[in-house]
């Protein structure tokens, strides 16, 4: 993406604030749905209770920002940047795909990309996935149809007129049989699938749509491919903003504690409601950001951090790659909407049970947290965490976990669980490594393995034992040299005496 109004304006903002402090204080906001005044009110109240040095520098909104009725007359006290998946998403993307300043201190980031905002590298994706283009191919249906149980054999038909009439004439219930045959034929035609013309038309329609970046506010596979390229060129992302949750985010998450059971139930209900997206998971795995903020679920949830696989710091002495973590945060909605949770179990019987059920139905659920503050250092690498889990989208981590379970707690499980770094480096990265350390990471790893092998204690080998029995006389003769000291004529004389 070329320089836009957004990037130029935020670059000036970052230059002014950079000399004062290294840390950047920001706010994450959930689904606004047109209620911009509420956001401005809460930010103003927070700033009134804080010192000027502790004021937040920007607000990042995710989820559905727009609504049918929008009130843009409010001026936010600090810059507000948003991605959108609401009713106005299609119009915003079509009018300003590179982003624009909608009003004073209110910025639309754009359809997708990576921008520098308040000193942070922010990757963003607006809209939702296009259902038709991301729909998985259905499994092939069985070609063999079930044959009807028709009896073509049996005894020889009677040649008489009565026998023919009895066998092939009209019988009672023939109308019902004919109707069932017509119905079964119609069902068979439905199961046969679309015709060749319909399949060809669908392929042409999908190919035409796949060449576009956005369709009616929904992103396409081409969008995901382009966003991955920009993320790789950026060289590291501090914050990832998406409207949808990444699919598979519950993998490797430990069981919830009793006090977290209610929140975990809401999280699962939001996932069942369809707030997750597989392409967003691909973006999160490719970007490996420090933080990932997403909305549309109506639940505030801080997932356990998951470990990066490629982004980290190499230890000079050992060549080990120490990776940081990503902290995923989902935010609630300003209007208080939450996913519906079906109650488990039967309601209590009797008057007390009815009263409890009526009281629970009358009390509205508490609203989910929709505003969350963060403090980030744009100059540091992602930090580690003790409670970090493996990446939900890591095939290597899944294979290692399966291998560790197969080891049944043996010592080999620890060796299998050791993750060796992979160094797929470009020429520029190789040049930078040689200039700084004098060698490449692979060479450092080889030297570390060699030193570890030299320092390892040597195993004592068992003494070789002969398979043949040797007498003590022969042993003594071998040890002293036998009769090798005697001259040749003496040996001849001894041999003749023995004979």
For each residue, the residues with C-beta under 8 A, 3 or more apart:
1: 4 98 110 113 114 115 230
2: 98
3: 7 8
4: 1 7 8 98 99 100 110
5: 8 9 98 99 100 101
6: 9 10 81 98 99 100 101 107 108 109 110 115 117
7: 3 4 10 11 115 116
8: 3 4 5 11 12
9: 5 6 12 13 101 107
10: 6 7 13 14 79 107 115 116 117 118
11: 7 8 14 15 116
12: 8 9 15 16
13: 9 10 16 17 57 79 117 118
14: 10 11 17 18 116 117 118 119
15: 11 12 18
16: 12 13
17: 13 14 20 21 24 57 118 119
18: 14 15 22 119
19:
20: 17
21: 17 53
22: 18 377 378 379
23: 375 376 377
24: 17 57 118 119 120 375 376 377 378
25: 54 55 56 57 373 374 375
26: 56 57 58 59 60 118 120 239 373 374 375 376
27: 43 56 58 59 60 371 372 373 374
28: 59 60 62 291 293 329 331 371 372 373 374
29: 32 39 59 60 61 62 80 331 370 371
30: 61 62 63 295 298 300 331 332 333 334 368 370 371
31: 62 63 64 65 295 296 298 331 332 333 334 335 337 370
32: 29 35 36 38 39 61 63 64 65 82 334
33: 64 65 66 67 86 333 334 335
34: 65 66 67 68 69 70 71 86
35: 32 38 39 67 71 334 335
36: 32 39 40 70 71 72 74 76 80 106
37: 40 41 71 74
38: 32 35 41 42 334
39: 29 32 35 36 42 43 59 61 76 80 334 371
40: 36 37 43 44 74 75 76 77
41: 37 38 44 45
42: 38 39 45 46 371
43: 27 39 40 46 47 56 59 76 77 78
44: 40 41 47 48 77
45: 41 42 48 49
46: 42 43 49 50 56
47: 43 44 50 55 56 77 78
48: 44 45
49: 45 46
50: 46 47 54 55
51: 54 55
52: 55
53: 21
54: 25 50 51
55: 25 47 50 51 52 78
56: 25 26 27 43 46 47 59 78 373
57: 13 17 24 25 26 78 79 118
58: 26 27 78 79 80 81 117 118
59: 26 27 28 29 39 43 56 76 78 79 80 81
60: 26 27 28 29 81 82 117 122 239 241 293
61: 29 30 32 39 65 80 81 82 83 295
62: 28 29 30 31 82 83 241 242 243 293 294 295 331
63: 30 31 32 85 243 294 295 296 331 333
64: 31 32 33 67 84 85 86 243 295 296 333
65: 31 32 33 34 61 82 83 84 85 86
66: 33 34 70 84 86 87 88 89 92
67: 33 34 35 64 70 86 87 88
68: 34 87
69: 34
70: 34 36 66 67 88
71: 34 35 36 37 74
72: 36 102 103 106
73:
74: 36 37 40 71
75: 40 103 104 105
76: 36 39 40 43 59 79 80 104 105 106
77: 40 43 44 47 105
78: 43 47 55 56 57 58 59 105
79: 10 13 57 58 59 76 105 106 107 118
80: 29 36 39 58 59 61 76 105 106 107
81: 6 58 59 60 61 107 108 109 117 122
82: 32 60 61 62 65 106 107 108 109
83: 61 62 65 109 124 125 126 241 242 243
84: 64 65 66 88 89 92 108 126 127 243
85: 63 64 65 89 126 127 128 217 243 244 296
86: 33 34 64 65 66 67 89
87: 66 67 68
88: 66 67 70 84 91 92
89: 66 84 85 86 92 93 126 127 217
90: 93 94 214 216 217
91: 88 94 95
92: 66 84 88 89 95 96 108 126
93: 89 90 96 97 110 111 126 127 214 217
94: 90 91 97 214
95: 91 92 100
96: 92 93 99 100 108 110
97: 93 94 110 111 213 214
98: 1 2 4 5 6 110 113
99: 4 5 6 96 107 108 109 110 113 115
100: 4 5 6 95 96 107 108
101: 5 6 9 104 106 107 108
102: 72 106 107 108
103: 72 75 106
104: 75 76 101
105: 75 76 77 78 79 80
106: 36 72 76 79 80 82 101 102 103
107: 6 9 10 79 80 81 82 99 100 101 102
108: 6 81 82 84 92 96 99 100 101 102
109: 6 81 82 83 99 113 115 117 122 124 126 241
110: 1 4 6 93 96 97 98 99 113 115 124 126
111: 93 97 125 126 127 213 214 219 223
112: 124 125 126 213 219 223 226 227 230
113: 1 98 99 109 110 123 124 227 230
114: 1 121 122 123 124 230 231 233 234 237
115: 1 6 7 10 99 109 110 121 122 124
116: 7 10 11 14 119 120 121 122
117: 6 10 13 14 58 60 81 109 120 122
118: 10 13 14 17 24 26 57 58 79
119: 14 17 18 24 116 378
120: 24 26 116 117 238 239 376 378
121: 114 115 116 234 236 237 238 239 378
122: 60 81 109 114 115 116 117 237 238 239 240 241
123: 113 114 227 230 231 234 237 239 240 241 283 287 289
124: 83 109 110 112 113 114 115 240 241 242
125: 83 111 112 219 223 227 241 242 243 280 283
126: 83 84 85 89 92 93 109 110 111 112 217 219 243
127: 84 85 89 93 111 214 217 218 219 243
128: 85 217 218 219 243 244 277
129: 133 134 218 219 244 277 278 279 280
130: 133 134 209 215 218 219 220
131: 134 135 218
132: 135 206 209
133: 129 130 206 209 210 220 221
134: 129 130 131 221 277 278 279
135: 131 132
136:
137:
138:
139:
140:
141: 191 193
142: 145
143:
144:
145: 142 188 191
146:
147: 150
148:
149:
150: 147
151: 154
152:
153:
154: 151
155:
156:
157: 163 164 167
158: 162 163 164 166 167
159: 163 164
160: 163 164
161: 164 165
162: 158 165 166
163: 157 158 159 160 166 167
164: 157 158 159 160 161 167 168 169
165: 161 162 168 169
166: 158 162 163 169
167: 157 158 163 164
168: 164 165
169: 164 165 166
170: 174
171: 174
172:
173: 176 177
174: 170 171 177 178
175: 178 179
176: 173 179 180
177: 173 174 180 181
178: 174 175 181 182
179: 175 176 182 183
180: 176 177 183 184
181: 177 178 184 185
182: 178 179 185 186
183: 179 180 186 187
184: 180 181 187 188
185: 181 182 188 189
186: 182 183 189 190
187: 183 184 190 191
188: 145 184 185 191 192
189: 185 186 192
190: 186 187
191: 141 145 187 188
192: 188 189
193: 141
194: 198 199 202
195: 198 199
196: 199 200
197: 200 201
198: 194 195 201 202
199: 194 195 196 202 203
200: 196 197 203 204
201: 197 198 204 205
202: 194 198 199 205 206
203: 199 200 206 207
204: 200 201 207 208
205: 201 202 208 209
206: 132 133 202 203 209 210
207: 203 204 210 211
208: 204 205 211 212
209: 130 132 133 205 206 212 215 220
210: 133 206 207 220 221 222
211: 207 208 222
212: 208 209 215 220 222
213: 97 111 112 219 220 222 223 226
214: 90 93 94 97 111 127 217 218 219 220 223
215: 130 209 212 218 220
216: 90
217: 85 89 90 93 126 127 128 214
218: 127 128 129 130 131 214 215
219: 111 112 125 126 127 128 129 130 213 214 223 224 279
220: 130 133 209 210 212 213 214 215 223 224
221: 133 134 210 224 225 279
222: 210 211 212 213 225 226
223: 111 112 125 213 214 219 220 226 227
224: 219 220 221 227 228 279 282 283
225: 221 222 228 229
226: 112 213 222 223 229 230
227: 112 113 123 125 223 224 230 231 283
228: 224 225 231 232 282 283 286
229: 225 226 232 233
230: 1 112 113 114 123 226 227 233 234
231: 114 123 227 228 234 237 283 286 287
232: 228 229 286
233: 114 229 230
234: 114 121 123 230 231 237
235:
236: 121 311
237: 114 121 122 123 231 234 240 287 288 289 290
238: 120 121 122 289 290 291 376 378
239: 26 60 120 121 122 123 289 290 291 292 293 376
240: 122 123 124 237 283 284 287 289 291 292 293
241: 60 62 83 109 122 123 124 125 293 294
242: 62 83 124 125 245 246 277 280 283 284 292 293 294
243: 62 63 64 83 84 85 125 126 127 128 294 295 296
244: 85 128 129 275 276 277 280 294 296
245: 242 249 270 271 275 276 277 280 294 296 297 330
246: 242 249 276 277 280 281 283 284 292 294 328 392 393
247: 276 277 278 280 281
248: 251 276 278 281 392 393
249: 245 246 253 276 281 303 328 392
250: 253 267 268 271 392
251: 248 392
252: 306 389 390 391 392 397
253: 249 250 303 304 389
254: 304 389
255:
256: 260 261 263 264
257: 260 261
258: 261
259:
260: 256 257 263 264
261: 256 257 258 264 265
262: 265 266
263: 256 260 266 267 299 301
264: 256 260 261 267 268
265: 261 262 268 269 341
266: 262 263 269 270 299 301 338 339 341 368
267: 250 263 264 270 271 297 299 301 330
268: 250 264 265 271 272
269: 265 266 272 273 299 339 340 341
270: 245 266 267 273 275 297 298 299 330 339
271: 245 250 267 268 275 276 297
272: 268 269 339
273: 269 270 297 339 340
274:
275: 244 245 270 271 296 297
276: 244 245 246 247 248 249 271 280 281
277: 128 129 134 242 244 245 246 247 280 281
278: 129 134 247 248 281 282
279: 129 134 219 221 224 282 283
280: 125 129 242 244 245 246 247 276 277 283 284 294
281: 246 247 248 249 276 277 278 284 285 392 393
282: 224 228 278 279 285 286 393
283: 123 125 224 227 228 231 240 242 246 279 280 286 287
284: 240 242 246 280 281 287 288 289 292 326 328 393
285: 281 282 288 391 393 394
286: 228 231 232 282 283
287: 123 231 237 240 283 284
288: 237 284 285 308 309 310 311 326 382
289: 123 237 238 239 240 284 292 326 382
290: 237 238 239 324 326 327 376 382 383
291: 28 238 239 240 326 327 328 329 374 376
292: 239 240 242 246 284 289 326 327 328 329
293: 28 60 62 239 240 241 242 329 330 331
294: 62 63 241 242 243 244 245 246 280 297 328 329 330 331
295: 30 31 61 62 63 64 243 330 331 333
296: 31 63 64 85 243 244 245 275
297: 245 267 270 271 273 275 294 301 330 339
298: 30 31 270 332 333 337 338 339 368
299: 263 266 267 269 270 330 332 338 339 368
300: 30 329 330 331 332 368 369 370 372
301: 263 266 267 297 329 330
302: 327 328 329
303: 249 253 306 327 328 329 330
304: 253 254 387 388 389
305: 325 326 327 328 385 387 388 389
306: 252 303 325 326 328 388 389 390 391 392
307: 323 324 325 388 389 390 391 397
308: 288 311 312 323 324 325 326 382 391
309: 288 323 391 394 396 397 419
310: 288 323 422
311: 236 288 308 323 324 381 382
312: 308 321 322 323 324 381 382
313: 321 322 381
314: 319 320 321 322 421 441 444
315: 318 319 320 321 322
316: 319 437 444
317: 448
318: 315 444 448
319: 314 315 316 421 441 444 445 447 448
320: 314 315 421
321: 312 313 314 315 419 421 441
322: 312 313 314 315 384
323: 307 308 309 310 311 312 382 384
324: 290 307 308 311 312 381 382 383 384
325: 305 306 307 308 382 383 384 385 388
326: 284 288 289 290 291 292 305 306 308 382
327: 290 291 292 302 303 305 385
328: 246 249 284 291 292 294 302 303 305 306
329: 28 291 292 293 294 300 301 302 303 372
330: 245 267 270 293 294 295 297 299 300 301 303
331: 28 29 30 31 62 63 293 294 295 300 368 369 370 371 372
332: 30 31 298 299 300 336 338 367 368 369 370
333: 30 31 33 63 64 295 298 336 337 338 368 370
334: 30 31 32 33 35 38 39 370
335: 31 33 35
336: 332 333 364 367 368
337: 31 298 333
338: 266 298 299 332 333 365 367 368
339: 266 269 270 272 273 297 298 299
340: 269 273
341: 265 266 269
342:
343: 347
344:
345:
346:
347: 343 353 354 357
348: 352 353 354 356 357
349: 353
350: 353 354
351: 354 355
352: 348 355 356
353: 347 348 349 350 356 357
354: 347 348 350 351 357 358
355: 351 352 358 359
356: 348 352 353 359 360
357: 347 348 353 354 360 361
358: 354 355 361 362
359: 355 356 362 363
360: 356 357 363
361: 357 358
362: 358 359
363: 359 360
364: 336
365: 338
366:
367: 332 336 338 370
368: 30 266 298 299 300 331 332 333 336 338
369: 300 331 332 372
370: 29 30 31 300 331 332 333 334 367
371: 27 28 29 30 39 42 331
372: 27 28 300 329 331 369
373: 25 26 27 28 56
374: 25 26 27 28 291
375: 23 24 25 26
376: 23 24 26 120 238 239 290 291
377: 22 23 24 380
378: 22 24 119 120 121 238
379: 22
380: 377 383
381: 311 312 313 324
382: 288 289 290 308 311 312 323 324 325 326
383: 290 324 325 380
384: 322 323 324 325 388
385: 305 325 327 388
386:
387: 304 305
388: 304 305 306 307 325 384 385
389: 252 253 254 304 305 306 307 392
390: 252 306 307 394 397 398 401
391: 252 285 306 307 308 309 394 397
392: 246 248 249 250 251 252 281 306 389
393: 246 248 281 282 284 285
394: 285 309 390 391 397 398
395: 398 399
396: 309 399 400 419
397: 252 307 309 390 391 394 400 401 419
398: 390 394 395 401 402
399: 395 396 402 403
400: 396 397 403 404 416 417 419
401: 390 397 398 404 405
402: 398 399 405 406
403: 399 400 406 407 413 416 417
404: 400 401 407 413 416 417
405: 401 402 408
406: 402 403
407: 403 404 410 412 413 416
408: 405 413
409: 413
410: 407 413
411: 414 415
412: 407 415 416
413: 403 404 407 408 409 410 416 417
414: 411 417 418
415: 411 412 418
416: 400 403 404 407 412 413
417: 400 403 404 413 414
418: 414 415
419: 309 321 396 397 400
420: 445
421: 314 319 320 321 441 445
422: 310
423: 440 441 442
424:
425: 429 430 433 440 441
426: 429 430
427: 430 431
428: 431 432
429: 425 426 432 433
430: 425 426 427 433 434 440
431: 427 428 434 435
432: 428 429 435 436
433: 425 429 430 436 437 439 440 441
434: 430 431 437 438 439 440
435: 431 432
436: 432 433
437: 316 433 434 444
438: 434
439: 433 434 443 444 447
440: 423 425 430 433 434 443 444
441: 314 319 321 421 423 425 433 444 445
442: 423 445 446
443: 439 440 446 447
444: 314 316 318 319 437 439 440 441 447 448
445: 319 420 421 441 442 448 449
446: 442 443 449 450
447: 319 439 443 444 450 451
448: 317 318 319 444 445 451 452
449: 445 446 452 453
450: 446 447 453 454
451: 447 448 454 455
452: 448 449 455 456
453: 449 450 456
454: 450 451
455: 451 452
456: 452 453
457:
458:
459:
460:
461:
462:
463:
464:
465:
466: 470
467:
468:
469:
470: 466 474 475
471: 474 475
472: 475 476
473: 476 477
474: 470 471 477 478
475: 470 471 472 478 479
476: 472 473 479 480
477: 473 474 480 481 482 483
478: 474 475 481 482
479: 475 476
480: 476 477
481: 477 478 484 485
482: 477 478
483: 477 486 491 494
484: 481
485: 481
486: 483 490 491 494
487: 490 491
488: 491 492
489: 492 493
490: 486 487 493 494
491: 483 486 487 488 494 495
492: 488 489 495 496
493: 489 490 496 497
494: 483 486 490 491 497 498
495: 491 492 498 499
496: 492 493 499
497: 493 494
498: 494 495
499: 495 496
